Every structure is written in structure tokens, then in C-alpha cells.
Amino acid sequence: MYNTQTVAANIRNARLHRNYSQDYLAYKLNISQNAYSKVELGYTKVTVERLATIAEVLEVELIKLINAADIQKDVAAVNSIQMVPNLLEVICRTTGMGFAAIARVTEDKWIACAVRDEIMFGLAPGGELDIETTFCNKIRQSGKAVVIDHVDKDETFTGHPIPAMYGFQSYISVPIISKDGTFFGTLCAIDPQPAKLNNPETIGMFNLFADLISFHLNSIDQMALTETNLLEERKISELRDQFIAILGHDLRNPLGAVSCSAQLMLQMDLDEEAMVLVNIIESSCYRMMGLIENVLDFAQGRLGDGITLNLSVNKSFEDVLNQVITELRVIWPKKIIETQFNLSEPVFCDSSRIAQLFSNLLGNAITHGKNDTPVRVEAISGKDEFILSVSNSGNKIPDAAMERLFQPFSRGEVEPGQQGLGLGLYIASEIALAHEGTLRVESTVESTCFTLRLPQNGVNQN
């Protein structure tokens, strides 16, 4: 389906090239077997002049369709303004007139957008009058209001055919000018009886109401534009997040192969220099894998799936924690990790997700803590709550950084080689939240401690 504006533009262009070949003119009209297979134009047998005439007719019809759609959109916009019925009622009550309307006026159209009819004039919203039988075309051209107190006593309009046609004696119509300066239509009122209208108070009220209508119409246009832009940005964001998710998923396999190779090499009889290099490869793989997992979780959350859980009762949860500690000790063999576990009760949670959270907290503690002091891990399980804390000695986290520590893409002050995406703690906090738990941090000049608390009501239920 061709865009109507594009087709109209091509039609106008075609009319300018009456002397071009028939084939080229047909091309400019976007005539093809696929698009017009049911239209037997037979353009090879008609003259270019006749084809150009067809183009003119098509252009007129297309413009009519486009304008009709725009007018219906404007009628709907006026009717969506909640204060319009009250505004028309105020006009009738203030002036004593029985008919008031907001009209969309173009060069050849007069369409009623909103109406208050107390005199059985017979015009409803969407109704149309012949533009030549109204004063609105004159108002559109001049941009000035027309005000008549009493037709029979008005030197300009007495005996005029338009009042006689509609049977009114009093009339007022002021232009509604859009905020971009274009003419939208008129705010008007009529009545079969005379009325006192040609005074500053009444004209000022109509001008004020016309400006108010213009303001609301502009707001509707801006809102529609904002919604369109927002929808477009949302689509782009979703595509970006989908791309990130696919990319992250595809990166895990080759990275896993590199990590496995490094672990195998660590078991070989290597000299000290080679061992250092292999440790660098292994630690880098761990860090890259963490980044990929965080990006995947972040993208999944952005796509609306959130952090998914597979909850179960874990009777040997100490093994889960020790597995994480063992993995990190391989990467940082010189770092001391002290543990104190009191897991007398089973832990109800998603063990893989809590392991991911714990790995993130422990990795941060090792990375940011002082090299000559141990990292301390404590875990306690009770009937009502599971508590896991990870603490390290080091610099105090600045207050400004504390406020946004669990927000995505937020990082505190880091040393060279410690940079990341700033997603780790955000994902950790989302895992805690998915468990209906909390993740808190306390930081002083002596140490920093992250504490996870998970409610354990699910243990008794299972």
C-alpha cells in the first residue's frame, strides 16, 4: 500500500512531464503489476495527455481523502476537550442565544465539531454546511470576527441572503487560530431574536474562549506527538534490549570454552610466569561472564520478564555458598575469605539466583577491599529469616554514591581495572526483591558490609 502523500506528490510530478515517454510517466505514477494488477490502464495505448488528465483526477481525489481524514481527526479532537460542552452552555446563557457551535472551516468545508442547539436548528456534530452559505469563509480570509446584533437594523447585513436562508437575527463568529498561526475554524452563535453582542465584554469572552480552544487543541497535538515519539523510542529500546540479550547469550558459549581451557591449564605443571598469565585469563573470563549475566538479566527485566525464580527448599545450602567461594578462590588464590555459617534450618529460595547474588557481593568485596585484610562472610538460617552478609575493609563509599548504588549503570569510585557496567548490585537488589527480601549496605571508614535478608515463610509451607 502506497503512502497517499507520496502518491499525490508523484502524480503532481507526473503532470509536469507531459512530454516524457509513456513508460517513464507510468513509473512516476507508481504503476506496477503488483500494485495495480486489477487496474487495466492500458497506458501503452493511451496518449500521454490522457494519462496526465487521469493523474489530475487522481490527485484531486487523493487530496480530498487526505483532507477528509484530517477534518474527522479535528472533529474528534474538539469533542475530546471536556470543557467544550460547558463552554457552549456559558455562551448561550451569557448571550441569551439558542445555538452555539465550534466549526472546522477550510477553503471548501464547514464542519460542526461541537454544538449546543436550543432552537432546533438541526445541526449535530459532524454536520456540514455549504461554505458559501456562511460568513466563515470571509472570516477565514480576513481573520476578523463578524458580529451582528440585529440583522434587520444592520446597514451591512440587512437583506443579506445568508441570514434570510437560516432565519437568524443575531450572529457572532470569531476565528480560532492555531498556535502555529494557521486558521482552524470559528466559534459562533446564532439566534432568531436580536441580541446585544457588539460590545467589548461579549467579544472579549468569545476571543478568550477561542484562545482556550486553540490552547487545548495544541495540547492534544503535542500529546499525540509525544506519544508517537515515546512509542517509537519504546520500540527502539525493545529492539536494542533484544539485541543485547541475543548477543549476551551467544557470547557465553565461546567464553565458557576459554574459561574451561584456563582451568585445565591451571592443573598443568606450568612455570610461574605462565601461571600468572593463566590466572589473568581465568579472572578475566569470570569478570566477563559476570558482565554477560548481568546484561542478560537487565535486558530480560527491560523486556518485561523481570527476574525469574525457581524456588525450592535447600537443606544443604552451605554447599551452595562454598561452591561460590571455591570458584572465587581459584581466581584470587591469595585473597583470604573467612566464613561463619550457622545454617541450622533449610533455606527457601532460588539457590542459583542467590549464588549469583553472593558471587557478585563477594567479588565486589575482594575487588574493592584492602589486599592485606580478609573478606568476611556470615550466613544464618532461622525459621523466619535467612541472613547473608559480606564485609570487607576499605574506603568508605561516598554518600552520593550510596544514594544510587543499587540503580542500573551506577558505580562508585573505582580503581583502574575495576570498571564495570554498574549492573551487578542492581541485579543483586532485583534478585532480593524477587524473593520479597531486602539488600542493604552499611559503609564506614573501617569497613563496608552488604546484608541480604530473605523471609522464610515458604519453608513451612513446603
N, C-alpha and C positions, 0 to 999 in steps of 0.2 A: 504493500500500500504506500503510495507516494504521499509525502507531506504536501498539504494543499498550498501552502505559501510557496514551496519550491516549484510546484507545477505551474502556479499562476505566474511566477517570475519567468519560467521558461516559455510560457505562452506569450507573454509580453515581448520577450526577446525574439521569439519566432516571427512576430508581426513586423519586426524591424528588418527582417531579412527576406522580403518577398522575392528577391531575385536569386536567392540561394537555390541549390538543387533540391529536388523533391526529397531525396533520401536524407539530406542534412536537416531539412526542415522537420521531417518526421522524427529524426533523432532528437532535435531540440524540444519537441513536444513530449518526449519520453514515451514515444510509441514503440512498443516491442511486442513480440509474440507472446511473451509470458504475461505482460501487464494487461494487454488488450486482446487476448485471444478470442474473445467473444464479440469484439467490435470490428466489423468489416468496413474499414475506412476506404480501402481500395485506393490508397494515396498515390499509387503509381499511375492511376488512370484519371486523376483529377488535376486540375491546374494548381499551381502554387497560390494563385489569387484566391481560389475557392477554399483551399486549406487554411489560408490566413483568415478568411472570414469565419470558418469554423473555430479557429483559435480565439477570435474576438468574442464569439458567443460563449465559449467555454470559460474564458476569463471572467466575463460578466457573471456567469452562474456561480463560479467558484468564489468570487468576491462576495456575492450575496450569501452564500453558505457560511463563509467566514464571519461576515458581519452579523448574521442571524445568531450564530453561536455566541458571539461576543455580547450581543444585546441580551440574550437569555441569561448569560452569566451576570450581567449588570443588574437585571431584574432580581435575580436570586440574591445578589449581594445586598441590595437595598432592603429586601424582605428579611434578611438575616440581622439587621440592626434592630435591636429590641426596643429602642426608644421611639421608633418611627410611628407606631400607632398613637402613642401619647402625644407626639409632636403634632400630628394632623388633628387630633382632638383639640389641642390647645388653640390651633389656628381657627378652627370652626367656632369654638367657644369665645375666643377673643374678638373675632371679627363679626360674628353672627352669621357667617356664610355657611351654606349647607353642603358644599363639595370642596374637598381639598385633595391634592394629589402630588406625588413626585413622579416626574416623567423623564424617561430617557429619550433624548432628542438627537437625531442625526440629520444629515443632509436630506434624507428622504423618508425618515421614520419618526413617528411619535408613539412611544410605547409607555403605558401606565405601569409604573413599578409598584407603587403603593397608593391606596385610595381610601378616603373616608367619604361616603356618599349618604347624605341625609335627605336628599331631594329627589332620589330615584333617577339620577342622571343616566344610570345604566352602564357605567364603565367599571370593569373589575381589573385587578392586577393582571398584567399581560395583554390587556385590551389595547387596540390600536386605533388611532385616528389618522385621517389623511393629513399629512403635514401641511398641505396648502390650505386646509380649513382651520388652522390655528395661528396664533400670533407667535408661536415658539420659534419658527424659522427666522422671523425678524429679530427675536431676542438672541438667537444663536449667532446671527451675523453681526449684530450691534454690541452684544454683551451687556445691554441695558434692560432694566425692568420695564414692564408695561403695567400701568396702574389706572383703573377706570372706576370711579365712584358710581357714576350713573350714565349709562350708555346714551340714553335719550337726551341728556343735557351736556354731553361731552362734544365739543366742537370737532375734535379729530375723528371720533368713532361713531357719532350719531349717523344712522343709516348704513353703517358698515355691514356687509353681508355675514361676517363671522358671528357677531352677537345675535343677529337675527336667526341664523341657522341653528344655534344651540339654545337660544331663548334665555340668555343671561343679561342682566343689567349691571352687575358689579363684577369686576375681574381684577385679579392681581397675579402676576407671574414674574419671578426673579430668577436669574441664571444661577445654576450650580456649576461652579468652576472647580475642576480637579486640581490637586496640589501641584501637578506638573504644568498647569496653565491651560489645559485643554477644556473644551466645553463638554460637560456631561449631560446636562438637561435642565429642567426647570422645576421649581417649587411653586405651585399655582393653586388658586382657589377661585370659584365662581359661585354666583347665586342669582336667582331670578329677580331678587329685590335689590334696590340700591344699598350701598354700604359706604361708610366713611373709611376709606383706605389710604387716600393720598395724603398721608401725614407722616412725620419723622418716626413716630413710635411704631406704627404698623409696618412701614417699610423697613425700619431697623430690625424689627422682630423677624421679618421674613429673611433679611440678609443674614442675620445671626443664625437662623435655622439652616439656611442654605450652606453656610460655612461649616456648621456642625455636621451636616450630612456629608459634605466633602471630606471632612476630617475622618469620619468613620469609614468611608469608602477607601480612603488612602490607607487606613489602618488594616482593613481587610486585605488590600493588595499586598501590603508589606508582610502581613501574617502568612498569606499564601506563598509569597516568595521565600520567606524564612522556612516554612515547612518544606517547600520544594528543595531548597538548599540543604536542609537538615536531612531529608530523605536521601538525597544524593550522597551526602557525606557519610550517612549510615551505611549505604550500600558499599561505598569505597572502603570504609572501615572494616566491614564484614569480609570483603574480598581480601583485604590486607591480612586480617587475622586468620582467614582460611589458608592463605599462602604461607604464613608463619607456621601454622600448625602442620601443614604438609611438609614444609621444609625441615622443621624440627624432627618430625617423625622419620624422615628419610636420612637424617644425619646420624641417628642413633646407631644404626647397624654398622657403618664403617668406623665410627668412633669406638663402638664396643669391641670391634676386632683389634683396633690399635691398643686398647686397654688390656685385653686378654694377652696380646703379644708381649706387652710390657710386663705383666705379671709373670708370664713364663720366663722371661729373661731375668727377672729378679731371683729366680730359683737356680739360675746357672752360675757357674764359677767365673765371675767377672772381676776384672781389676777395679780399683777404687774409682777411677775416672769414669769408666763405663757405667758403674753402678750409680754414680751421681746423675749421669745423663738419663738412665732408665727411670730413676726416681722422678726426674723432671717431667719425662713423658707421662708417667703414671699420674702424677699430681695434676698435670695439665688436662689429662683425659677426665679425671674426676671433676675438675672445675668446669670443663666444657659440658660434661654430662649433666651437671647440676644446672648450668645455664639453660640447656636444652629442655630439661624437665620443667624448669620454672616458666620458660616461654610457652611450652605446650599447655601447662596449667592456666597460664594467664590468657592465652588465646581461647582456650576452652571456656573459661569464665566469661570472656568478652562475647563469645558466640551464644551465650545464654545457657550453657550446660552446667556451669558452676563446678565446684569441687565435688566429684562423685565419691561415695564411700561404700565400702564393703564391710559392714560391721559384724563383729563376732566376739565371742568371749575367749580371751587369750590367757590360758593358765600358765604358760611359760614365757611371759613377756620379757623376763630378764634376758632370754636368748636373743630376742629382737634387738634390744639395746646393745648387747655385747657384740652382735654382728656389725652394727654400725660403727662401734668403737674400733673393732678389729680392722675394718676397711680403712678407717682414717689413720690408724697407727701404721698401716703399710705405707701410706702416703707421707706421713710425718713421723718417722720412726724415732726421732729424738725428742718429740714432744711428750711430756708426762700428762697422763689423763688419770685422775683419781676418781673412783666411783664409790658410791654408798647407796646400796639398794635395799629397800625394805618392802618387798613385793609379796606380802602375806595373802593378798586377795587377787583373784584374776582380774584382768583389765578388759573392759568392754570398749572396743574401738576398732578402727581400721588399722591394723598393725603396719601395713605397708605405708600408709599415709603418715602415721606417727613416726615411723622410721625416717621418712623423707623430711619431716619437720625436725626431728632430732639431729639428723645429719647436717641440716642447714645451720642449726644453732651451734652444734659442736664445731663445724667447720669455721663458722664466724669467730667463735671463741679462740680457736687455735690460731687463726689468721691475725686477729686484732689484739690478742693477749700478749703479755710480755714473754719473751722466749725462755727466761730463766725461772718462771713460775708455772705451777701446774694448772691445768683446767680441771674444775671440779664438777662432777655430775652426781646428782641425787635424784632418786626416784622412790616414791612412796605410794602404795596402793591400799586404799581402805574400802569399806563397804559403800561409802557415799562419794568418794572422790579419789582421783588419781592425780598425783603431782609429779612433775618432772622439771628440774631446774638445772641450768647450765651456767656456770660463772667463771670469770677469768679476771686476772689482774691486768690493769692497763689504764689508758687515759679515759677520763670521764667523757661520755657522749654529750656534746653541746646541747643546751636546752632547745635551740632552734631545730636541731636535727631530731630530737626526741619527739617533737610535735608531729613530724611526718615520717617517722621511722617505719611504720607499717603501711605506708602508702606506696603504690607502684612507682618504679623508676626514681625512688628516693634513696640517697646514700649519704652516710655521714662522711666525716673527714677520713680519707683513706691514704695509705702509703702507696708509692709506686709499686705496681704489680698486684695490687689488691682491688683494682677496679672491677666492677661488675655491672649488670643491668639494673640493679636495685630492685629486683623482683623477689629475692629469696625470703626476706622477712614478710613481705606482703603475702606470698603463697603460704608461708607458715601460719600467719594470722588467719587466713582463709580456711586452712585445714582445721585450726582450733575452732573457728566459728561454725564450720560444718558439723563438728562434734558437739555443738552447743556449749563449748568451753571458752576459755579465755587464755590469751598470751600477753603477759605483762613484762615490762623491763624496769629495772632499777639500776641507776648508774651513779657512782660516786668517784671521788678521786682515787680510791683504793681499788675498786672492782666494779664490774658490770655483771648483772645477773638477769637472765631470761627465765621466766617461770610459766609453765603450762599447767592449767588446771582443767580436768575433764570430769563432769558429773558421771557417777557410776550407777545410776538408777537402772540402766539396761541390764546389769549383771543379774539382778534379782528376777528380772522378767524372763531371762533365758536360762 
